[in-house]
Amino acid sequence: AYDRSSIESITIVGHADRIGKKAANQALSERRAQTVKNYFVKNGVDGALIKSMGKGSSQPVKQCKGKKKTPQLVACLEPNRRVEVVIRGIKGS
């Protein structure tokens, strides 16, 4: 459990790899973030504290060579398919 009064905000950001079309990756990253937000809300976190967004493939954490979708490229790009969660707390709570 957590102390709800100590949370100021939660930011959830979804990401995708570069394989596929830009619009599809954007939508996928948004769905990833929304899934995590829904999980938090289902488990008692106030949805008003949560902001979710997708960044598509615009912020990769790993660069990989190649343009053809091969099993090796898909595996290399795996770290770019992620969700980041930042929880900001209220000091002194």
A tleap script that builds the chain and sets N, CA, C and O, in Angstrom:
source leaprc.protein.ff14SB
mol = sequence {
  NALA TYR ASP ARG SER SER ILE GLU SER ILE
  THR ILE VAL GLY HIE ALA ASP ARG ILE GLY
  LYS LYS ALA ALA ASN GLN ALA LEU SER GLU
  ARG ARG ALA GLN THR VAL LYS ASN TYR PHE
  VAL LYS ASN GLY VAL ASP GLY ALA LEU ILE
  LYS SER MET GLY LYS GLY SER SER GLN PRO
  VAL LYS GLN CYS LYS GLY LYS LYS LYS THR
  PRO GLN LEU VAL ALA CYS LEU GLU PRO ASN
  ARG ARG VAL GLU VAL VAL ILE ARG GLY ILE
  LYS GLY CSER
}
set mol.1.N position { 0.840 -1.189 0.000 }
set mol.1.CA position { 0.000 0.000 0.000 }
set mol.1.C position { 0.882 1.249 0.000 }
set mol.1.O position { 2.071 1.192 0.315 }
set mol.2.N position { 0.288 2.339 -0.350 }
set mol.2.CA position { 1.026 3.602 -0.393 }
set mol.2.C position { 0.179 4.677 0.262 }
set mol.2.O position { -1.033 4.530 0.415 }
set mol.3.N position { 0.834 5.752 0.641 }
set mol.3.CA position { 0.143 6.888 1.244 }
set mol.3.C position { -0.305 7.800 0.112 }
set mol.3.O position { 0.509 8.529 -0.454 }
set mol.4.N position { -1.576 7.766 -0.221 }
set mol.4.CA position { -2.110 8.546 -1.346 }
set mol.4.C position { -1.838 10.042 -1.200 }
set mol.4.O position { -1.660 10.742 -2.197 }
set mol.5.N position { -1.808 10.521 0.014 }
set mol.5.CA position { -1.598 11.957 0.207 }
set mol.5.C position { -0.168 12.387 -0.114 }
set mol.5.O position { 0.116 13.581 -0.214 }
set mol.6.N position { 0.724 11.423 -0.273 }
set mol.6.CA position { 2.119 11.779 -0.551 }
set mol.6.C position { 2.427 11.852 -2.047 }
set mol.6.O position { 3.545 12.202 -2.424 }
set mol.7.N position { 1.464 11.530 -2.897 }
set mol.7.CA position { 1.685 11.561 -4.342 }
set mol.7.C position { 1.133 12.853 -4.926 }
set mol.7.O position { -0.044 13.177 -4.768 }
set mol.8.N position { 2.013 13.581 -5.604 }
set mol.8.CA position { 1.619 14.817 -6.268 }
set mol.8.C position { 1.138 14.536 -7.691 }
set mol.8.O position { 0.109 15.053 -8.124 }
set mol.9.N position { 1.901 13.707 -8.411 }
set mol.9.CA position { 1.521 13.373 -9.782 }
set mol.9.C position { 2.250 12.119 -10.244 }
set mol.9.O position { 3.293 11.744 -9.708 }
set mol.10.N position { 1.666 11.484 -11.258 }
set mol.10.CA position { 2.276 10.321 -11.897 }
set mol.10.C position { 2.246 10.581 -13.397 }
set mol.10.O position { 1.195 10.899 -13.955 }
set mol.11.N position { 3.378 10.449 -14.038 }
set mol.11.CA position { 3.467 10.600 -15.492 }
set mol.11.C position { 3.865 9.251 -16.079 }
set mol.11.O position { 4.858 8.649 -15.672 }
set mol.12.N position { 3.076 8.790 -17.041 }
set mol.12.CA position { 3.325 7.509 -17.697 }
set mol.12.C position { 3.554 7.782 -19.176 }
set mol.12.O position { 2.716 8.389 -19.843 }
set mol.13.N position { 4.702 7.327 -19.685 }
set mol.13.CA position { 5.065 7.582 -21.081 }
set mol.13.C position { 5.339 6.247 -21.775 }
set mol.13.O position { 6.205 5.478 -21.357 }
set mol.14.N position { 4.582 5.993 -22.845 }
set mol.14.CA position { 4.779 4.792 -23.638 }
set mol.14.C position { 5.710 5.071 -24.809 }
set mol.14.O position { 5.764 6.186 -25.326 }
set mol.15.N position { 6.440 4.041 -25.218 }
set mol.15.CA position { 7.397 4.147 -26.317 }
set mol.15.C position { 7.256 2.943 -27.237 }
set mol.15.O position { 6.730 1.904 -26.840 }
set mol.16.N position { 7.727 3.093 -28.463 }
set mol.16.CA position { 7.734 2.013 -29.446 }
set mol.16.C position { 9.083 1.988 -30.143 }
set mol.16.O position { 9.853 2.945 -30.059 }
set mol.17.N position { 9.369 0.879 -30.837 }
set mol.17.CA position { 10.589 0.841 -31.635 }
set mol.17.C position { 10.316 1.476 -32.998 }
set mol.17.O position { 9.199 1.920 -33.263 }
set mol.18.N position { 11.314 1.519 -33.848 }
set mol.18.CA position { 11.190 2.221 -35.129 }
set mol.18.C position { 10.591 1.370 -36.238 }
set mol.18.O position { 10.361 1.871 -37.338 }
set mol.19.N position { 10.335 0.097 -35.974 }
set mol.19.CA position { 9.756 -0.767 -36.999 }
set mol.19.C position { 8.287 -0.390 -37.187 }
set mol.19.O position { 7.550 -0.245 -36.212 }
set mol.20.N position { 7.871 -0.236 -38.422 }
set mol.20.CA position { 6.479 0.100 -38.703 }
set mol.20.C position { 6.296 1.567 -39.023 }
set mol.20.O position { 7.248 2.348 -39.028 }
set mol.21.N position { 5.053 1.924 -39.290 }
set mol.21.CA position { 4.734 3.301 -39.661 }
set mol.21.C position { 4.685 4.198 -38.430 }
set mol.21.O position { 4.321 3.767 -37.336 }
set mol.22.N position { 5.059 5.443 -38.636 }
set mol.22.CA position { 5.141 6.419 -37.543 }
set mol.22.C position { 3.805 6.549 -36.794 }
set mol.22.O position { 3.781 6.543 -35.563 }
set mol.23.N position { 2.707 6.667 -37.532 }
set mol.23.CA position { 1.386 6.827 -36.896 }
set mol.23.C position { 1.013 5.590 -36.081 }
set mol.23.O position { 0.452 5.707 -34.992 }
set mol.24.N position { 1.320 4.424 -36.603 }
set mol.24.CA position { 1.017 3.183 -35.873 }
set mol.24.C position { 1.851 3.086 -34.602 }
set mol.24.O position { 1.349 2.659 -33.562 }
set mol.25.N position { 3.120 3.478 -34.677 }
set mol.25.CA position { 3.975 3.459 -33.490 }
set mol.25.C position { 3.499 4.457 -32.445 }
set mol.25.O position { 3.570 4.185 -31.247 }
set mol.26.N position { 3.012 5.616 -32.895 }
set mol.26.CA position { 2.484 6.605 -31.966 }
set mol.26.C position { 1.268 6.035 -31.234 }
set mol.26.O position { 1.167 6.132 -30.011 }
set mol.27.N position { 0.356 5.446 -31.990 }
set mol.27.CA position { -0.849 4.868 -31.382 }
set mol.27.C position { -0.489 3.730 -30.427 }
set mol.27.O position { -1.080 3.612 -29.353 }
set mol.28.N position { 0.468 2.900 -30.810 }
set mol.28.CA position { 0.902 1.797 -29.958 }
set mol.28.C position { 1.489 2.316 -28.652 }
set mol.28.O position { 1.191 1.787 -27.582 }
set mol.29.N position { 2.313 3.337 -28.736 }
set mol.29.CA position { 2.925 3.886 -27.517 }
set mol.29.C position { 1.865 4.490 -26.590 }
set mol.29.O position { 1.974 4.389 -25.368 }
set mol.30.N position { 0.850 5.112 -27.171 }
set mol.30.CA position { -0.244 5.666 -26.368 }
set mol.30.C position { -1.037 4.548 -25.683 }
set mol.30.O position { -1.419 4.677 -24.519 }
set mol.31.N position { -1.282 3.454 -26.407 }
set mol.31.CA position { -2.002 2.319 -25.808 }
set mol.31.C position { -1.196 1.694 -24.678 }
set mol.31.O position { -1.760 1.306 -23.655 }
set mol.32.N position { 0.104 1.596 -24.855 }
set mol.32.CA position { 0.955 1.055 -23.786 }
set mol.32.C position { 0.831 1.890 -22.516 }
set mol.32.O position { 0.661 1.351 -21.423 }
set mol.33.N position { 0.917 3.196 -22.668 }
set mol.33.CA position { 0.811 4.094 -21.508 }
set mol.33.C position { -0.575 3.995 -20.878 }
set mol.33.O position { -0.698 3.961 -19.654 }
set mol.34.N position { -1.610 3.950 -21.700 }
set mol.34.CA position { -2.976 3.872 -21.182 }
set mol.34.C position { -3.210 2.560 -20.432 }
set mol.34.O position { -3.933 2.539 -19.436 }
set mol.35.N position { -2.611 1.477 -20.897 }
set mol.35.CA position { -2.741 0.187 -20.212 }
set mol.35.C position { -2.159 0.263 -18.806 }
set mol.35.O position { -2.754 -0.250 -17.858 }
set mol.36.N position { -1.008 0.894 -18.669 }
set mol.36.CA position { -0.392 1.033 -17.349 }
set mol.36.C position { -1.246 1.947 -16.465 }
set mol.36.O position { -1.441 1.662 -15.284 }
set mol.37.N position { -1.753 3.038 -17.032 }
set mol.37.CA position { -2.632 3.930 -16.261 }
set mol.37.C position { -3.858 3.168 -15.775 }
set mol.37.O position { -4.239 3.279 -14.610 }
set mol.38.N position { -4.473 2.399 -16.660 }
set mol.38.CA position { -5.654 1.623 -16.273 }
set mol.38.C position { -5.338 0.657 -15.140 }
set mol.38.O position { -6.154 0.468 -14.238 }
set mol.39.N position { -4.165 0.047 -15.180 }
set mol.39.CA position { -3.747 -0.865 -14.118 }
set mol.39.C position { -3.642 -0.120 -12.787 }
set mol.39.O position { -4.138 -0.594 -11.765 }
set mol.40.N position { -3.004 1.033 -12.802 }
set mol.40.CA position { -2.874 1.831 -11.578 }
set mol.40.C position { -4.245 2.187 -11.010 }
set mol.40.O position { -4.490 2.032 -9.814 }
set mol.41.N position { -5.130 2.662 -11.874 }
set mol.41.CA position { -6.465 3.074 -11.424 }
set mol.41.C position { -7.232 1.866 -10.872 }
set mol.41.O position { -7.883 1.964 -9.833 }
set mol.42.N position { -7.152 0.745 -11.562 }
set mol.42.CA position { -7.829 -0.478 -11.109 }
set mol.42.C position { -7.345 -0.901 -9.726 }
set mol.42.O position { -8.081 -1.523 -8.959 }
set mol.43.N position { -6.102 -0.555 -9.422 }
set mol.43.CA position { -5.518 -0.933 -8.140 }
set mol.43.C position { -5.525 0.202 -7.122 }
set mol.43.O position { -4.738 0.197 -6.176 }
set mol.44.N position { -6.416 1.177 -7.318 }
set mol.44.CA position { -6.683 2.166 -6.286 }
set mol.44.C position { -5.994 3.506 -6.404 }
set mol.44.O position { -6.169 4.349 -5.524 }
set mol.45.N position { -5.216 3.744 -7.453 }
set mol.45.CA position { -4.565 5.044 -7.608 }
set mol.45.C position { -5.565 6.006 -8.247 }
set mol.45.O position { -6.246 5.650 -9.209 }
set mol.46.N position { -5.652 7.207 -7.719 }
set mol.46.CA position { -6.564 8.231 -8.233 }
set mol.46.C position { -6.165 8.620 -9.654 }
set mol.46.O position { -5.073 9.144 -9.873 }
set mol.47.N position { -7.045 8.367 -10.613 }
set mol.47.CA position { -6.758 8.671 -12.014 }
set mol.47.C position { -6.488 10.135 -12.275 }
set mol.47.O position { -5.819 10.474 -13.251 }
set mol.48.N position { -6.998 11.017 -11.418 }
set mol.48.CA position { -6.769 12.453 -11.596 }
set mol.48.C position { -5.303 12.824 -11.392 }
set mol.48.O position { -4.860 13.881 -11.842 }
set mol.49.N position { -4.553 11.962 -10.717 }
set mol.49.CA position { -3.133 12.221 -10.480 }
set mol.49.C position { -2.264 11.784 -11.648 }
set mol.49.O position { -1.078 12.109 -11.700 }
set mol.50.N position { -2.861 11.038 -12.598 }
set mol.50.CA position { -2.074 10.376 -13.634 }
set mol.50.C position { -2.226 11.063 -14.988 }
set mol.50.O position { -3.336 11.335 -15.446 }
set mol.51.N position { -1.085 11.336 -15.616 }
set mol.51.CA position { -1.049 11.839 -16.986 }
set mol.51.C position { -0.343 10.776 -17.813 }
set mol.51.O position { 0.774 10.373 -17.490 }
set mol.52.N position { -0.994 10.320 -18.880 }
set mol.52.CA position { -0.352 9.321 -19.736 }
set mol.52.C position { -0.223 9.869 -21.145 }
set mol.52.O position { -1.063 10.640 -21.609 }
set mol.53.N position { 0.850 9.456 -21.820 }
set mol.53.CA position { 1.103 9.922 -23.183 }
set mol.53.C position { 1.987 8.915 -23.895 }
set mol.53.O position { 2.625 8.069 -23.268 }
set mol.54.N position { 2.013 9.021 -25.210 }
set mol.54.CA position { 2.890 8.191 -26.015 }
set mol.54.C position { 3.876 9.056 -26.778 }
set mol.54.O position { 3.549 10.162 -27.206 }
set mol.55.N position { 5.068 8.549 -26.941 }
set mol.55.CA position { 6.117 9.259 -27.678 }
set mol.55.C position { 6.491 8.531 -28.967 }
set mol.55.O position { 7.453 8.911 -29.634 }
set mol.56.N position { 5.736 7.485 -29.324 }
set mol.56.CA position { 6.047 6.747 -30.540 }
set mol.56.C position { 7.457 6.198 -30.488 }
set mol.56.O position { 7.892 5.660 -29.469 }
set mol.57.N position { 8.169 6.339 -31.598 }
set mol.57.CA position { 9.557 5.854 -31.670 }
set mol.57.C position { 10.562 7.002 -31.574 }
set mol.57.O position { 11.719 6.849 -31.968 }
set mol.58.N position { 10.126 8.144 -31.054 }
set mol.58.CA position { 10.957 9.354 -31.073 }
set mol.58.C position { 12.063 9.395 -30.017 }
set mol.58.O position { 12.965 10.228 -30.108 }
set mol.59.N position { 12.009 8.510 -29.015 }
set mol.59.CA position { 13.008 8.545 -27.946 }
set mol.59.C position { 13.607 7.163 -27.690 }
set mol.59.O position { 13.417 6.591 -26.616 }
set mol.60.N position { 14.330 6.627 -28.675 }
set mol.60.CA position { 14.908 5.294 -28.474 }
set mol.60.C position { 16.010 5.317 -27.421 }
set mol.60.O position { 16.709 6.316 -27.254 }
set mol.61.N position { 16.151 4.205 -26.721 }
set mol.61.CA position { 17.249 4.059 -25.765 }
set mol.61.C position { 18.363 3.193 -26.338 }
set mol.61.O position { 19.452 3.111 -25.771 }
set mol.62.N position { 18.076 2.536 -27.487 }
set mol.62.CA position { 19.081 1.701 -28.132 }
set mol.62.C position { 19.001 1.883 -29.642 }
set mol.62.O position { 17.919 1.862 -30.230 }
set mol.63.N position { 20.160 2.062 -30.252 }
set mol.63.CA position { 20.259 2.177 -31.709 }
set mol.63.C position { 20.707 0.826 -32.262 }
set mol.63.O position { 21.586 0.172 -31.699 }
set mol.64.N position { 20.097 0.421 -33.363 }
set mol.64.CA position { 20.435 -0.860 -33.976 }
set mol.64.C position { 20.588 -0.675 -35.479 }
set mol.64.O position { 19.872 0.116 -36.093 }
set mol.65.N position { 21.535 -1.417 -36.070 }
set mol.65.CA position { 21.756 -1.347 -37.509 }
set mol.65.C position { 20.714 -2.188 -38.231 }
set mol.65.O position { 20.201 -3.174 -37.703 }
set mol.66.N position { 20.419 -1.766 -39.453 }
set mol.66.CA position { 19.523 -2.543 -40.297 }
set mol.66.C position { 18.176 -1.871 -40.470 }
set mol.66.O position { 17.705 -1.133 -39.604 }
set mol.67.N position { 17.569 -2.148 -41.613 }
set mol.67.CA position { 16.244 -1.599 -41.902 }
set mol.67.C position { 15.230 -2.707 -42.120 }
set mol.67.O position { 14.034 -2.510 -41.908 }
set mol.68.N position { 15.707 -3.879 -42.545 }
set mol.68.CA position { 14.821 -5.004 -42.794 }
set mol.68.C position { 14.429 -5.646 -41.471 }
set mol.68.O position { 15.273 -5.862 -40.601 }
set mol.69.N position { 13.137 -5.950 -41.325 }
set mol.69.CA position { 12.634 -6.537 -40.082 }
set mol.69.C position { 13.064 -8.002 -39.992 }
set mol.69.O position { 12.420 -8.898 -40.538 }
set mol.70.N position { 14.155 -8.206 -39.298 }
set mol.70.CA position { 14.672 -9.553 -39.066 }
set mol.70.C position { 14.506 -9.877 -37.580 }
set mol.70.O position { 14.338 -8.968 -36.767 }
set mol.71.N position { 14.550 -11.158 -37.217 }
set mol.71.CA position { 14.483 -11.501 -35.787 }
set mol.71.C position { 15.588 -10.820 -34.974 }
set mol.71.O position { 15.381 -10.458 -33.816 }
set mol.72.N position { 16.753 -10.650 -35.585 }
set mol.72.CA position { 17.869 -10.011 -34.884 }
set mol.72.C position { 17.574 -8.526 -34.625 }
set mol.72.O position { 17.852 -8.016 -33.540 }
set mol.73.N position { 17.010 -7.837 -35.626 }
set mol.73.CA position { 16.684 -6.426 -35.449 }
set mol.73.C position { 15.577 -6.257 -34.414 }
set mol.73.O position { 15.657 -5.379 -33.555 }
set mol.74.N position { 14.554 -7.086 -34.493 }
set mol.74.CA position { 13.452 -7.022 -33.519 }
set mol.74.C position { 13.987 -7.226 -32.108 }
set mol.74.O position { 13.591 -6.514 -31.185 }
set mol.75.N position { 14.883 -8.193 -31.935 }
set mol.75.CA position { 15.471 -8.445 -30.610 }
set mol.75.C position { 16.330 -7.277 -30.153 }
set mol.75.O position { 16.284 -6.890 -28.986 }
set mol.76.N position { 17.110 -6.716 -31.063 }
set mol.76.CA position { 17.982 -5.589 -30.712 }
set mol.76.C position { 17.167 -4.379 -30.252 }
set mol.76.O position { 17.558 -3.677 -29.320 }
set mol.77.N position { 16.034 -4.141 -30.912 }
set mol.77.CA position { 15.207 -2.965 -30.619 }
set mol.77.C position { 14.292 -3.142 -29.398 }
set mol.77.O position { 13.574 -2.213 -29.029 }
set mol.78.N position { 14.312 -4.302 -28.783 }
set mol.78.CA position { 13.406 -4.590 -27.667 }
set mol.78.C position { 13.425 -3.524 -26.565 }
set mol.78.O position { 12.354 -3.172 -26.071 }
set mol.79.N position { 14.577 -2.994 -26.156 }
set mol.79.CA position { 14.569 -1.983 -25.085 }
set mol.79.C position { 13.768 -0.719 -25.442 }
set mol.79.O position { 13.344 0.014 -24.548 }
set mol.80.N position { 13.566 -0.466 -26.717 }
set mol.80.CA position { 12.816 0.722 -27.129 }
set mol.80.C position { 11.307 0.551 -26.970 }
set mol.80.O position { 10.568 1.535 -26.995 }
set mol.81.N position { 10.848 -0.679 -26.809 }
set mol.81.CA position { 9.425 -0.960 -26.587 }
set mol.81.C position { 9.212 -1.009 -25.079 }
set mol.81.O position { 9.409 -2.044 -24.442 }
set mol.82.N position { 8.806 0.128 -24.522 }
set mol.82.CA position { 8.771 0.238 -23.065 }
set mol.82.C position { 7.749 1.268 -22.604 }
set mol.82.O position { 7.178 2.015 -23.398 }
set mol.83.N position { 7.538 1.280 -21.283 }
set mol.83.CA position { 6.742 2.313 -20.621 }
set mol.83.C position { 7.573 2.831 -19.453 }
set mol.83.O position { 8.136 2.053 -18.684 }
set mol.84.N position { 7.641 4.150 -19.332 }
set mol.84.CA position { 8.352 4.773 -18.220 }
set mol.84.C position { 7.325 5.423 -17.296 }
set mol.84.O position { 6.375 6.056 -17.756 }
set mol.85.N position { 7.524 5.260 -16.000 }
set mol.85.CA position { 6.624 5.817 -14.992 }
set mol.85.C position { 7.421 6.707 -14.063 }
set mol.85.O position { 8.421 6.276 -13.488 }
set mol.86.N position { 6.982 7.954 -13.912 }
set mol.86.CA position { 7.613 8.897 -12.989 }
set mol.86.C position { 6.573 9.284 -11.948 }
set mol.86.O position { 5.503 9.792 -12.283 }
set mol.87.N position { 6.899 9.039 -10.683 }
set mol.87.CA position { 5.992 9.379 -9.579 }
set mol.87.C position { 6.633 10.513 -8.807 }
set mol.87.O position { 7.751 10.390 -8.305 }
set mol.88.N position { 5.916 11.612 -8.718 }
set mol.88.CA position { 6.396 12.770 -7.956 }
set mol.88.C position { 5.640 12.824 -6.640 }
set mol.88.O position { 4.411 12.772 -6.597 }
set mol.89.N position { 6.408 12.928 -5.577 }
set mol.89.CA position { 5.809 12.956 -4.257 }
set mol.89.C position { 5.827 14.355 -3.672 }
set mol.89.O position { 6.540 15.242 -4.142 }
set mol.90.N position { 5.038 14.524 -2.652 }
set mol.90.CA position { 4.972 15.782 -1.929 }
set mol.90.C position { 5.927 15.671 -0.738 }
set mol.90.O position { 5.771 14.784 0.102 }
set mol.91.N position { 6.898 16.553 -0.664 }
set mol.91.CA position { 7.854 16.516 0.421 }
set mol.91.C position { 7.163 16.785 1.759 }
set mol.91.O position { 6.261 17.616 1.869 }
set mol.92.N position { 7.619 16.055 2.754 }
set mol.92.CA position { 7.102 16.266 4.089 }
set mol.92.C position { 5.820 15.523 4.392 }
set mol.92.O position { 5.262 15.666 5.480 }
set mol.93.N position { 5.345 14.729 3.442 }
set mol.93.CA position { 4.110 13.964 3.696 }
set mol.93.C position { 4.440 12.655 4.371 }
set mol.93.O position { 3.539 11.870 4.668 }
savepdb mol mol.pdb
quit
